[in-house]
Structures are given as C-alpha cells and as structure tokens.
Amino acid sequence: GGVGFVVQIDESLFQGKRKYNRGRLRLGDRQPKEESGSSSSVTDTEITNRNYGVRVQGPWVFGMCCRRDNIVERRLFIVQKRDRATLLPIIKREIEPGTTIFSDEWKAYSCLNDHGYIHNTINHKK
C-alpha cells in the first residue's frame, strides 16, 4: 500500500455442507455396545443419520489485495473473530497509512479514517 495505492479488504466464513454423504458415520463406524446389559434409546437409524447433511464449520478468513503494475498481490489471514480488535492490527501491520482502502460497511472497518487511511465503502445491498 501507500499513497496512491488501492487495497480491497474483506472477510468470509469458510464453511460448507458434506457432499454425497462423505464423512458420514456408518453403522460399522460406531462404537460397539457395552455388554453390561444397559440398553440405549438410540436406534440404528438414528446412528446412521446422525451426521447426514451436517454443515462443516470452517474458519474466518480475512483477505486483502492490491494491484501494482498489472500484478495482484493477495494476502489471506485465518482469524478467530472478525471484530475490530482482531482485524485492525492486521490492517495496520500490512497496509501503510495514506492507502485508499475499499471495504464493505462492516462496523470493524468504520475507524480506518482515524488511523490515516482513505476509507471507501461498498454497499452490497444496492
């Protein structure tokens, strides 16, 4: 970054849904029943379908990109949260003051002008 450069920043939650039942527990994968005579209220069908269609929770990824001389430089960071306390130190470490930053209207970015950046927002709803 720096004066005259434009950096785009955004964050995204990487998650998905198991496809074609991959990763689904099958009856053969379950733990053997104890022979102590205790009966379980869980049926074989419930065990088979336990993980069917379960969403896979992934990490938050914070990214930034800058185009210089027809080369796009990208940096990605895995973060636990997407709050100001997490994202602002990354922005301050990676982007020089005076840089023009484009982002969405996420509230964690609202203070960027106070830290020496030229901050422009994009409204995704329009």
C-alpha positions as CSV (number, residue, x, y, z in Angstrom):
1,G,0.0,0.0,0.0
2,G,0.9,3.6,0.4
3,V,-0.2,6.9,-1.1
4,G,-1.8,6.3,-4.5
5,F,-2.4,2.6,-3.9
6,V,-5.8,1.0,-3.6
7,V,-6.3,-2.1,-1.3
8,Q,-9.5,-4.1,-1.1
9,I,-10.3,-5.9,2.1
10,D,-13.0,-8.3,3.1
11,E,-13.7,-11.3,5.4
12,S,-15.5,-14.5,4.8
13,L,-16.6,-17.6,6.7
14,F,-15.5,-20.7,5.0
15,Q,-18.0,-23.5,5.6
16,G,-19.9,-26.0,3.7
17,K,-22.1,-29.0,3.7
18,R,-20.9,-32.5,3.4
19,K,-21.4,-33.6,-0.2
20,Y,-22.6,-37.1,-1.2
21,N,-22.7,-38.2,2.4
22,R,-18.9,-38.1,2.6
23,G,-17.6,-38.2,6.1
24,R,-21.0,-39.6,7.3
25,L,-20.8,-42.1,10.1
26,R,-21.9,-45.6,9.1
27,L,-23.2,-48.4,11.3
28,G,-19.8,-50.1,11.0
29,D,-18.0,-47.0,12.3
30,R,-19.9,-46.7,15.6
31,Q,-18.6,-47.8,18.9
32,P,-19.6,-51.4,19.9
33,K,-22.4,-51.6,22.5
34,E,-21.4,-52.4,26.0
35,E,-22.4,-55.8,27.1
36,S,-23.2,-54.7,30.6
37,G,-26.9,-55.1,29.8
38,S,-27.6,-51.3,29.6
39,S,-30.0,-50.6,26.8
40,S,-29.6,-47.4,24.7
41,S,-32.5,-45.4,23.4
42,V,-30.6,-44.5,20.2
43,T,-31.7,-46.7,17.3
44,D,-29.5,-47.9,14.4
45,T,-31.3,-45.5,12.0
46,E,-30.5,-42.5,14.3
47,I,-26.9,-43.5,14.5
48,T,-26.7,-43.9,10.7
49,N,-28.3,-40.5,10.0
50,R,-26.5,-38.7,12.8
51,N,-24.0,-36.8,10.6
52,Y,-26.1,-36.8,7.4
53,G,-26.0,-33.3,5.9
54,V,-24.1,-31.8,8.8
55,R,-22.7,-28.4,8.0
56,V,-18.9,-28.2,8.2
57,Q,-17.9,-25.1,10.2
58,G,-14.7,-23.5,8.9
59,P,-12.6,-20.6,9.9
60,W,-13.0,-16.9,9.2
61,V,-10.6,-15.7,6.5
62,F,-9.6,-12.1,6.2
63,G,-8.2,-11.1,2.9
64,M,-6.7,-8.0,1.2
65,C,-5.5,-7.4,-2.4
66,C,-3.6,-4.7,-4.1
67,R,-2.9,-4.3,-7.9
68,R,0.5,-3.0,-8.8
69,D,1.8,-2.9,-12.4
70,N,-0.8,-5.5,-13.5
71,I,0.2,-7.8,-10.7
72,V,-2.3,-8.5,-8.0
73,E,-0.8,-9.1,-4.6
74,R,-3.1,-11.1,-2.2
75,R,-2.7,-11.7,1.5
76,L,-5.0,-14.0,3.4
77,F,-5.2,-14.5,7.2
78,I,-7.1,-17.1,9.2
79,V,-8.7,-15.3,12.2
80,Q,-10.8,-16.5,15.1
81,K,-13.0,-13.4,15.1
82,R,-13.8,-10.6,12.6
83,D,-14.0,-7.8,15.2
84,R,-12.1,-4.5,15.3
85,A,-9.6,-5.8,17.9
86,T,-8.6,-8.7,15.6
87,L,-8.7,-7.0,12.1
88,L,-7.3,-3.5,12.9
89,P,-3.8,-4.8,14.0
90,I,-3.5,-6.8,10.8
91,I,-4.5,-3.8,8.7
92,K,-2.0,-1.5,10.5
93,R,0.8,-4.1,10.1
94,E,0.2,-4.9,6.4
95,I,-1.1,-1.6,4.9
96,E,0.7,1.8,5.0
97,P,-1.2,4.9,6.1
98,G,-2.3,7.0,3.2
99,T,-3.5,4.0,1.3
100,T,-7.0,4.0,-0.1
101,I,-9.0,1.1,1.3
102,F,-12.2,-0.3,-0.2
103,S,-14.3,-2.5,2.1
104,D,-17.9,-3.3,2.8
105,E,-19.8,-1.5,5.6
106,W,-18.8,-3.9,8.3
107,K,-18.5,-1.9,11.6
108,A,-15.0,-3.1,12.4
109,Y,-13.7,-1.0,9.4
110,S,-15.5,2.2,10.5
111,C,-12.4,3.6,12.2
112,L,-10.0,3.3,9.3
113,N,-10.1,7.0,8.5
114,D,-9.0,7.7,12.1
115,H,-5.8,5.7,11.5
116,G,-4.6,7.6,8.4
117,Y,-6.3,5.6,5.7
118,I,-8.6,6.8,3.0
119,H,-11.6,4.6,3.5
120,N,-14.3,4.0,0.9
121,T,-17.2,1.6,1.4
122,I,-19.3,-0.6,-0.9
123,N,-22.9,-1.3,0.0
124,H,-23.6,-4.9,-1.1
125,K,-27.4,-4.4,-0.7
126,K,-27.7,-1.9,-3.6
